[in-house]
Amino acid sequence: MSKQYRFLLLSLLVFALFLLDIFIGSVRIPFDETLRILFSRQKFSGGDYEIWNNVVLLFRLPRAVTALTAGVGLSLGGLCMQTLFRNPLAGPSVLGITAGANFAVALVVLVLGAGAAGQHVSALSGHYRLFVVGAAVAGAGGVLMIVLLISRFVGSVTILLLFGLMCGYLANSLVTLLIHFASAGQLQAYIQWTFGSFGSTSQSDMIFLTVLAAVLLVPAVLLIKPMNAFLLGQEYAASMGVHVKRIRIILISLTSVFAGIITAYCGPVTFIGVAVPHIARGVMGTSDHRMVLPATLLLGASTALFADLISHTPGFPGVLPLNAITALIGVPVVIWVLARGSRRAGIV
């Protein structure tokens, strides 16, 4: 099958899953009514019509758009990190960025009491919710600033990787201490946030995330050629005229901004960033970023939409933890990557 047909099928898959994520949910809404709500300017009020309007426009549409943009951002971050560090298990959390956001949210919820009533973080209203989101962005940004500062003095990406991992371990240890002294209500709010959810965004959040994704995709596309050079090592890339330190900073910043914002709104969503780039390489049959990058974006969106669709299975009470579903998708991929690497190394 040609590359063009593969891209066409991936695009159709994203479109189909996006529509399914809007049409299917715990509240049954007729198909024709969902279409009317989405595409008709005439809105009816009262009874079921008003409820359906609110469900589709205020909950399902923002949730589907958030899943799509989060999948794009996390998978792109994973591709950038795997290319930069030449490590198949690298992802958006590899530099401790997600852990920084996680620690900041834990600090707000467990110490300042934003979730003292046992609410899910995403259900907090007013300034409390903005405070939680702002804290996550600040936590991710703080770790980013430290990593970028270190990267100016460290030439080895391996040392930079280890430094990021240590930052993550430090942040997680501080979170454990906070959990130990938290009350039951605060602990419940924080733990529910760690499950991950694409359903915590409003219409204004949806617009912000869409604009952010569109803006950050521009430098990613412009860096395709340097990223291809990085596949053969940074020494080779430097010999080809690539400004290694500058590209490294851009890739780290791109991944960190995406990961920080997505973690702020959706919680620490796992495995999408690690698994999707490998699936994209397998689907396209190449490591060339001209093919792999767009395939990664499409597959990242598809994976996130599929996980969100499963988490809101009709007829099942409540919402399944998103991270449990992404783990079920991502773990087999990671095991396959490790097994393939072991066979190539002659271990098995």
Residue pairs with C-beta under 8 A, 6 or more apart in sequence:
3 284
3 291
6 283
6 284
6 295
7 294
7 295
7 298
10 283
10 295
10 298
10 299
10 302
11 298
13 298
13 302
14 68
14 298
14 301
14 302
14 305
17 301
17 302
17 305
17 306
17 309
18 64
18 68
18 301
18 305
20 305
20 309
21 60
21 63
21 64
21 67
21 305
21 308
21 309
21 312
22 34
22 38
22 56
22 60
22 61
22 64
23 29
23 31
23 34
24 309
24 312
24 314
25 55
25 59
25 60
25 312
25 314
26 312
26 314
26 315
26 316
26 317
27 51
27 52
27 55
28 314
29 52
29 55
29 56
33 49
33 52
34 52
34 56
36 42
37 43
37 52
37 53
37 56
37 57
38 56
38 61
43 53
44 50
44 53
45 53
57 203
58 202
58 203
59 199
61 203
61 206
62 199
62 201
62 202
62 203
62 205
62 206
63 198
63 199
63 201
63 308
64 198
64 305
64 308
65 201
65 206
65 209
65 210
66 198
66 199
66 200
66 201
66 205
66 206
66 209
66 265
66 266
67 198
67 301
67 304
67 305
67 307
67 308
68 301
68 304
68 305
69 209
69 210
69 212
69 213
69 262
70 198
70 209
70 262
70 265
70 266
70 269
70 272
70 304
71 272
71 276
71 300
71 301
71 302
71 303
71 304
71 305
72 213
72 217
72 297
72 300
72 301
73 213
73 216
73 258
73 259
73 261
73 262
73 300
74 91
74 92
74 258
74 259
74 262
74 269
74 272
74 273
74 276
74 300
74 304
75 272
75 273
75 276
75 277
75 280
75 296
75 297
75 299
75 300
75 301
75 303
76 216
76 217
76 220
76 254
76 255
76 258
76 293
76 296
76 297
76 300
77 91
77 92
77 254
77 255
77 258
77 259
77 273
78 90
78 91
78 92
78 272
78 273
78 274
78 275
78 276
78 277
78 296
79 276
79 277
79 280
79 289
79 292
79 293
79 296
80 220
80 227
80 251
80 254
80 255
81 87
81 90
81 91
81 92
81 94
81 95
81 251
81 255
81 273
82 88
82 90
82 91
82 277
83 227
83 230
83 231
83 251
83 289
84 90
84 157
84 230
84 248
84 251
84 252
85 94
85 157
85 158
85 161
86 157
86 230
86 231
86 233
87 94
87 161
88 278
88 337
88 338
88 341
89 274
89 334
89 337
89 338
90 161
90 274
91 271
91 273
91 274
92 98
92 255
92 258
92 259
92 273
93 99
93 168
93 259
93 268
93 270
93 273
94 161
94 164
94 165
94 168
95 143
95 144
95 147
95 160
95 161
95 164
95 167
95 168
95 252
95 255
95 256
96 143
96 147
96 164
96 165
96 166
96 167
96 168
96 170
96 171
97 140
97 143
97 144
97 147
97 164
97 255
97 256
97 259
97 260
97 263
98 140
98 168
98 259
98 260
98 263
98 268
99 143
99 167
99 168
99 169
99 171
99 172
100 139
100 140
100 141
100 142
100 143
100 144
100 167
100 171
100 260
101 136
101 137
101 139
101 140
101 259
101 260
101 263
101 264
101 268
102 136
102 139
102 171
102 172
102 175
102 194
102 263
102 268
103 139
103 171
103 172
103 174
103 175
104 135
104 136
104 138
104 139
104 140
104 142
105 121
105 132
105 135
105 136
105 139
105 190
105 193
105 264
106 174
106 175
106 178
106 179
106 190
107 135
107 139
107 178
108 114
108 131
108 132
108 135
109 115
109 121
109 132
109 186
109 189
109 190
109 193
110 178
110 179
110 181
110 182
110 186
110 187
110 190
111 178
112 131
113 186
114 121
114 124
114 128
114 131
114 132
114 189
115 121
115 124
115 185
115 186
115 188
115 189
115 190
115 193
116 183
116 185
116 186
116 189
117 185
117 189
118 184
118 185
118 188
118 189
119 189
120 189
120 192
120 193
120 197
120 200
121 129
121 132
121 189
121 190
121 192
121 193
121 200
121 267
122 129
122 193
122 197
122 199
122 200
123 200
124 132
132 264
133 264
133 265
134 264
136 260
136 263
136 264
137 260
137 261
137 264
139 171
139 260
140 256
140 257
140 259
140 260
140 261
140 263
140 264
141 256
141 260
143 167
143 171
143 256
144 252
144 253
144 256
144 257
144 260
146 167
147 160
147 163
147 164
147 167
147 252
147 256
148 249
148 252
148 253
150 160
150 163
151 160
151 245
151 248
151 249
151 252
152 245
154 160
154 163
157 234
157 248
179 187
179 190
182 190
193 267
194 267
194 268
194 323
195 267
195 321
195 322
195 323
195 324
196 266
196 267
196 268
196 269
196 270
196 321
196 322
196 323
196 326
197 266
197 267
197 311
197 319
197 322
198 266
198 304
198 308
198 322
199 308
199 312
199 319
200 265
200 266
200 267
201 209
201 265
201 266
205 265
209 261
209 262
209 265
212 257
212 258
212 261
213 258
216 254
216 257
216 258
217 297
219 250
219 254
220 254
220 293
221 293
223 247
223 250
223 251
224 289
224 290
224 293
226 237
226 242
226 247
227 247
227 251
227 289
227 293
228 288
228 289
228 290
229 236
229 237
229 240
229 242
230 237
230 242
230 247
231 287
234 244
237 244
237 247
238 244
259 273
262 269
263 269
266 322
267 322
267 323
268 323
269 304
269 322
269 323
269 326
270 323
270 326
270 327
270 330
271 323
271 326
271 327
271 329
271 330
271 331
271 334
272 300
272 303
272 304
272 307
272 326
272 329
272 330
274 330
274 333
274 334
275 303
275 329
275 330
275 333
275 334
276 296
276 299
276 300
276 303
277 292
277 296
278 333
278 336
278 337
279 299
279 303
279 333
280 292
280 295
280 296
280 299
281 287
281 292
283 295
283 299
284 291
284 292
284 295
286 292
303 326
303 329
306 329
307 322
307 325
307 326
307 329
308 322
310 320
310 325
311 319
311 320
311 321
311 322
311 325
312 319
312 320
313 320
339 348
342 348
